[in-house]
Amino acid sequence: MQIVLEGAGLTILRIDIPHVITAAEPELETRDPFDRLLLAQCQVEGLQLVTIDRALVGHHLAFKF
């Protein structure tokens, strides 16, 4: 699977301690901890989340797909 992802130019992003202890700003209205983790990863790594999730698309770290 990793070879297929790398062939498409994608990388698997591990969950590391900085991702877990960071709170994405501004805080989300959603109570889903996985949503919060995804945005915290984006904040720490300087990335933007591509999503169709309506709970996330209004956040500055998320991009509506």
NULUMLUM-635653 format. One line per 2 residues: number of its first residue (from 1); their letters; for each residue x, z, y of N, C-alpha, C. Coordinates in pm, 1 decimal, always signed. Example, Ala and Ser with C-alpha at 12.3 -4.5 7.8 and 13.67 -1.06 7.14 Angstrom:
<pts>
1> as> +1319.0/+780.0/-569.0/+1230.0/+780.0/-450.0/+1320.0/+780.0/-330.0; +1285.0/+708.0/-225.0/+1367.0/+714.0/-106.0/+1290.0/+787.0/+3.0 .
</pts>
This chain:
<pts>
1> mq> +82.4/+0.0/-119.6/+0.0/+0.0/+0.0/+86.8/+0.0/+126.0; +194.5/+79.0/+123.9/+280.6/+87.5/+241.8/+342.3/-48.5/+273.4 .
3> iv> +377.3/-124.7/+172.2/+436.2/-257.0/+193.8/+334.9/-349.2/+261.0; +209.3/-341.3/+219.2/+104.0/-422.9/+279.9/+87.7/-386.6/+427.5 .
5> le> +84.2/-256.8/+457.0/+69.5/-211.9/+595.7/+187.6/-255.9/+680.8; +308.5/-237.8/+629.2/+426.8/-277.9/+704.8/+428.6/-428.6/+726.6 .
7> ga> +381.2/-504.6/+627.7/+373.4/-650.4/+640.4/+278.6/-692.9/+751.2; +178.7/-608.5/+778.1/+82.8/-635.9/+885.5/+128.8/-577.1/+1018.3 .
9> gl> +247.9/-516.6/+1019.3/+300.5/-458.3/+1142.4/+245.9/-319.7/+1172.2; +190.6/-252.5/+1071.1/+133.5/-119.0/+1088.7/+224.7/-13.7/+1027.3 .
11> ti> +218.5/+106.2/+1081.0/+297.9/+217.3/+1031.5/+207.0/+336.0/+1004.1; +232.5/+405.8/+895.1/+158.0/+527.9/+865.0/+216.0/+640.2/+950.1 .
13> lr> +131.2/+708.5/+1023.2/+174.2/+818.1/+1109.5/+146.8/+950.2/+1038.7; +253.7/+1023.0/+1008.3/+240.8/+1152.8/+942.0/+184.1/+1255.3/+1037.8 .
15> id> +120.3/+1357.0/+981.8/+73.9/+1470.6/+1061.3/+187.1/+1572.1/+1062.4; +241.3/+1599.4/+1179.8/+350.9/+1694.3/+1196.5/+304.0/+1812.8/+1280.6 .
17> ip> +384.1/+1916.4/+1284.4/+349.6/+2039.4/+1355.8/+312.4/+2013.9/+1502.0; +386.4/+1933.4/+1577.1/+345.2/+1909.5/+1717.0/+204.0/+1851.7/+1729.8 .
19> hv> +161.9/+1772.5/+1631.9/+26.7/+1716.5/+1634.7/-78.2/+1825.4/+1615.2; -45.9/+1921.9/+1532.7/-141.4/+2027.5/+1498.7/-154.3/+2130.3/+1610.9 .
21> it> -45.0/+2158.4/+1680.6/-49.0/+2263.5/+1782.9/-82.0/+2210.9/+1922.7; -97.9/+2080.1/+1936.0/-130.6/+2019.8/+2065.0/-281.1/+2002.2/+2078.3 .
23> aa> -331.7/+2032.3/+2194.2/-473.0/+2006.0/+2224.5/-478.4/+1886.2/+2317.6; -547.7/+1782.2/+2276.4/-560.1/+1662.6/+2360.1/-637.8/+1698.1/+2485.9 .
25> ep> -586.8/+1655.4/+2599.0/-651.8/+1682.0/+2727.9/-714.1/+1554.7/+2781.5; -831.2/+1556.9/+2835.8/-922.2/+1671.1/+2840.4/-982.2/+1696.6/+2702.7 .
27> el> -1027.7/+1817.7/+2682.2/-1083.1/+1856.6/+2553.2/-1210.6/+1778.3/+2524.1; -1228.4/+1745.1/+2398.3/-1345.2/+1668.2/+2354.0/-1469.4/+1754.6/+2344.0 .
29> et> -1584.4/+1690.4/+2358.0/-1710.5/+1759.3/+2334.2/-1739.6/+1768.7/+2184.8; -1681.1/+1679.3/+2104.4/-1702.8/+1681.1/+1960.5/-1640.8/+1805.1/+1898.3 .
31> rd> -1700.9/+1853.1/+1791.9/-1647.5/+1969.2/+1721.9/-1571.4/+1927.9/+1596.7; -1555.5/+1798.3/+1575.8/-1488.2/+1747.8/+1457.2/-1337.4/+1769.1/+1471.3 .
33> pf> -1277.7/+1853.9/+1387.3/-1134.1/+1881.5/+1399.6/-1047.9/+1758.2/+1373.2; -1095.7/+1665.3/+1289.6/-1017.7/+1544.7/+1263.3/-1012.0/+1456.4/+1388.1 .
35> dr> -1121.7/+1446.8/+1462.2/-1120.4/+1371.9/+1588.5/-1018.8/+1431.6/+1684.4; -1018.2/+1563.4/+1693.3/-922.8/+1632.1/+1781.8/-778.9/+1606.6/+1738.7 .
37> ll> -756.1/+1606.1/+1606.8/-622.1/+1581.1/+1554.5/-576.5/+1439.5/+1586.3; -663.8/+1341.7/+1568.9/-627.6/+1203.0/+1599.8/-586.3/+1187.0/+1746.0 .
39> la> -662.2/+1246.9/+1836.0/-627.9/+1236.1/+1977.9/-501.5/+1314.5/+2011.5; -480.9/+1428.0/+1946.1/-357.1/+1503.6/+1968.5/-236.5/+1422.1/+1922.7 .
41> qc> -248.4/+1352.8/+1809.3/-140.0/+1265.6/+1763.4/-110.9/+1157.9/+1867.2; -214.9/+1098.2/+1920.7/-196.6/+994.8/+2022.8/-126.9/+1051.0/+2146.2 .
43> qv> -166.2/+1169.3/+2187.4/-105.8/+1230.5/+2305.0/+42.1/+1258.1/+2281.9; +76.5/+1317.1/+2166.9/+216.3/+1351.2/+2136.0/+301.6/+1225.4/+2122.3 .
45> eg> +248.5/+1123.1/+2056.8/+325.5/+1002.4/+2026.7/+319.4/+896.4/+2136.0; +237.8/+919.1/+2239.3/+225.3/+819.5/+2345.6/+150.7/+695.4/+2300.0 .
47> lq> +51.2/+714.8/+2214.8/-26.5/+604.1/+2159.1/-169.2/+607.4/+2210.4; -244.7/+503.9/+2176.5/-386.6/+498.7/+2209.5/-463.1/+475.6/+2080.0 .
49> lv> -572.5/+550.0/+2062.4/-655.9/+539.4/+1943.1/-755.5/+426.1/+1959.8; -758.5/+334.4/+1864.0/-857.0/+226.8/+1863.4/-970.6/+272.4/+1773.3 .
51> ti> -1092.0/+278.9/+1827.7/-1204.0/+335.8/+1753.3/-1336.7/+273.0/+1793.9; -1435.1/+289.4/+1707.7/-1572.1/+253.8/+1742.7/-1658.7/+379.2/+1750.3 .
53> dr> -1597.7/+494.4/+1730.2/-1668.6/+622.1/+1730.8/-1714.5/+654.9/+1873.0; -1846.7/+661.1/+1893.0/-1901.7/+686.5/+2027.0/-1861.3/+822.4/+2082.0 .
55> al> -1828.8/+916.6/+1995.0/-1787.6/+1049.0/+2041.0/-1648.5/+1045.7/+2103.7; -1571.3/+940.6/+2075.7/-1432.2/+934.9/+2122.1/-1406.6/+830.6/+2230.4 .
57> vg> -1489.1/+728.4/+2239.6/-1456.8/+615.5/+2327.4/-1448.5/+650.2/+2475.3; -1504.7/+760.7/+2518.1/-1495.1/+797.2/+2658.4/-1365.6/+868.3/+2694.4 .
59> hh> -1284.3/+902.0/+2595.7/-1159.0/+974.6/+2620.4/-1050.8/+876.2/+2663.2; -965.4/+917.4/+2754.5/-862.0/+825.8/+2806.0/-759.4/+785.2/+2701.7 .
61> la> -749.4/+858.1/+2590.5/-657.0/+822.1/+2483.3/-720.0/+728.4/+2380.9; -847.2/+697.9/+2396.7/-919.0/+613.2/+2300.8/-955.9/+479.9/+2364.3 .
63> fk> -950.6/+377.6/+2283.8/-985.2/+242.5/+2325.5/-1099.0/+194.5/+2237.2; -1207.1/+147.1/+2297.4/-1321.3/+99.6/+2220.0/-1289.3/-34.2/+2156.4 .
65> f> -1307.8/-41.8/+2025.5/-1282.5/-163.3/+1948.3/-1405.8/-248.1/+1944.3 .
</pts>
